[in-house]
Amino acid sequence: MSIVFVARHADVATVVRAMKSGALDFLMKPVNTAQLVAAVARGLELSIQTEAERRTHDGFVERVDRLTRREQEVATGLVRGLLNKEIASELGTKENTVKIHRRRVMAKLEVGSVAELVRMVKNAGSPGALMETAHATRPGSPSPCETRRIHSAGFQPKWRATC
């Protein structure tokens, strides 16, 4: 919830404390109607945006909870931009097993491509359990993954997630 403070008298310390506590705006009386309306409108927009982000994150967490531990490991490898055989090597399994887990991951997370999976992870705000491995490989990275378009001679361009 967004908060707009309105006060008749306030010192700098009071204003700073209010802003640090999450106030969106601090208005002094007598309040200009246009300023108050603008502050309330910003507060409503911020609340709507925050709620949408929370719903996106909750939906992502709910989908990730459907995955088994092994599927989470495969999904993390996909988001890191690894090929099926690289994921298989890391997990000590066969490439065909990774392909099976990959299909299950895509179905359970309701995505059609790895690029869409990467976007979902990025839009969720906090990758959580899905990205534990990726964070372990790149400590301190502000953005754990990015999606790049890869061009190969004679082939269709494709998207590749890299961490």
PLY file of the C-alpha trace (Angstrom):
ply
format ascii 1.0
element vertex 163
property float x
property float y
property float z
element edge 162
property int vertex1
property int vertex2
end_header
0.00 0.00 0.00
1.32 3.43 -0.93
1.37 6.16 1.72
1.18 9.93 1.23
1.98 11.97 4.35
0.25 15.29 4.91
1.43 17.50 7.80
1.08 21.08 8.98
4.53 21.27 10.59
7.48 19.01 9.90
11.21 19.17 10.26
13.74 17.52 7.99
14.18 14.55 10.34
10.43 13.82 10.27
10.32 13.96 6.47
13.39 11.72 6.16
11.95 9.20 8.62
8.64 9.14 6.72
10.35 8.62 3.36
12.61 5.87 4.76
9.52 4.18 6.17
8.04 3.95 2.69
6.14 7.19 2.15
5.51 7.89 -1.51
5.21 11.63 -0.95
5.23 14.18 1.88
2.94 17.20 1.45
2.66 20.25 3.67
-0.66 21.87 4.58
-2.37 23.70 3.02
-2.23 21.03 0.36
-2.37 21.96 -3.28
-5.23 19.88 -4.75
-3.30 19.08 -7.94
-0.30 17.82 -5.91
-2.52 15.65 -3.73
-4.35 14.15 -6.71
-1.03 13.50 -8.49
0.44 11.83 -5.37
-2.62 9.62 -4.88
-2.62 8.69 -8.60
1.09 7.72 -8.37
0.30 5.68 -5.28
-2.52 3.83 -7.03
-0.34 3.13 -10.08
2.45 1.84 -7.84
0.03 -0.38 -5.92
-1.39 -1.83 -9.15
2.13 -2.47 -10.49
3.25 -4.08 -7.23
0.19 -6.34 -7.18
0.80 -7.42 -10.78
4.44 -8.22 -9.96
3.37 -10.20 -6.90
0.88 -12.23 -8.96
3.54 -12.92 -11.60
6.00 -14.05 -8.94
3.40 -16.20 -7.14
2.41 -17.86 -10.43
6.05 -18.58 -11.18
6.65 -20.07 -7.72
3.51 -22.19 -8.04
4.70 -23.59 -11.37
8.23 -24.24 -10.09
6.75 -26.15 -7.14
5.35 -28.64 -9.67
8.88 -29.61 -10.71
10.81 -32.47 -9.20
14.32 -31.78 -7.92
15.85 -33.23 -11.11
13.52 -31.17 -13.32
14.60 -28.05 -11.40
18.22 -28.93 -12.08
17.50 -29.38 -15.79
15.52 -26.12 -15.90
18.38 -24.29 -14.20
20.77 -25.65 -16.82
18.45 -24.50 -19.59
18.24 -21.01 -18.13
22.04 -20.94 -17.83
22.20 -21.60 -21.58
23.62 -25.11 -21.41
23.02 -27.66 -24.14
21.27 -30.95 -23.31
24.58 -32.85 -23.41
26.23 -30.28 -21.10
23.37 -30.60 -18.61
23.64 -34.39 -18.83
27.36 -34.21 -18.14
26.85 -31.94 -15.10
24.10 -34.16 -13.70
25.84 -37.43 -14.51
23.04 -38.74 -16.69
22.37 -39.39 -20.37
21.30 -36.80 -22.90
18.04 -38.65 -23.66
17.11 -38.47 -19.96
17.71 -34.72 -20.02
15.50 -34.42 -23.12
12.68 -36.20 -21.28
13.08 -33.92 -18.24
13.25 -30.90 -20.53
9.88 -31.78 -22.10
8.36 -32.18 -18.63
9.84 -28.85 -17.50
8.38 -27.04 -20.50
4.96 -28.63 -19.96
4.84 -28.02 -16.19
6.06 -24.42 -16.49
3.72 -23.87 -19.45
6.35 -22.40 -21.75
7.02 -23.13 -25.40
10.71 -22.28 -25.62
13.84 -21.75 -23.55
13.69 -18.02 -24.36
10.19 -17.91 -22.88
11.46 -19.78 -19.81
14.27 -17.24 -19.37
11.79 -14.36 -19.70
9.53 -16.01 -17.12
12.43 -16.34 -14.67
13.49 -12.74 -15.28
9.94 -11.37 -14.95
9.38 -13.28 -11.72
11.82 -10.94 -10.03
13.43 -13.55 -7.81
14.40 -16.79 -9.46
14.31 -18.70 -6.17
14.86 -22.43 -6.26
15.19 -22.56 -10.03
18.31 -20.39 -10.07
20.24 -21.74 -7.06
22.79 -23.42 -9.32
23.15 -20.39 -11.58
23.86 -18.09 -8.62
26.45 -20.56 -7.38
28.30 -20.40 -10.70
28.29 -16.61 -11.04
28.46 -15.05 -7.56
27.66 -11.38 -7.30
26.13 -11.19 -10.74
23.41 -8.49 -10.68
21.52 -10.12 -13.54
21.99 -13.88 -13.47
20.95 -14.46 -17.08
20.50 -12.77 -20.39
18.95 -13.91 -23.64
20.93 -13.41 -26.84
20.14 -14.09 -30.47
22.68 -16.50 -31.95
23.33 -16.46 -35.71
24.92 -19.43 -37.46
25.82 -19.60 -41.15
23.11 -21.44 -43.07
20.81 -21.84 -40.04
17.85 -19.95 -38.67
18.84 -17.51 -35.91
17.96 -18.85 -32.46
17.81 -17.52 -28.92
20.27 -18.67 -26.32
20.17 -17.96 -22.60
23.52 -17.20 -21.02
24.40 -16.62 -17.41
0 1
1 2
2 3
3 4
4 5
5 6
6 7
7 8
8 9
9 10
10 11
11 12
12 13
13 14
14 15
15 16
16 17
17 18
18 19
19 20
20 21
21 22
22 23
23 24
24 25
25 26
26 27
27 28
28 29
29 30
30 31
31 32
32 33
33 34
34 35
35 36
36 37
37 38
38 39
39 40
40 41
41 42
42 43
43 44
44 45
45 46
46 47
47 48
48 49
49 50
50 51
51 52
52 53
53 54
54 55
55 56
56 57
57 58
58 59
59 60
60 61
61 62
62 63
63 64
64 65
65 66
66 67
67 68
68 69
69 70
70 71
71 72
72 73
73 74
74 75
75 76
76 77
77 78
78 79
79 80
80 81
81 82
82 83
83 84
84 85
85 86
86 87
87 88
88 89
89 90
90 91
91 92
92 93
93 94
94 95
95 96
96 97
97 98
98 99
99 100
100 101
101 102
102 103
103 104
104 105
105 106
106 107
107 108
108 109
109 110
110 111
111 112
112 113
113 114
114 115
115 116
116 117
117 118
118 119
119 120
120 121
121 122
122 123
123 124
124 125
125 126
126 127
127 128
128 129
129 130
130 131
131 132
132 133
133 134
134 135
135 136
136 137
137 138
138 139
139 140
140 141
141 142
142 143
143 144
144 145
145 146
146 147
147 148
148 149
149 150
150 151
151 152
152 153
153 154
154 155
155 156
156 157
157 158
158 159
159 160
160 161
161 162
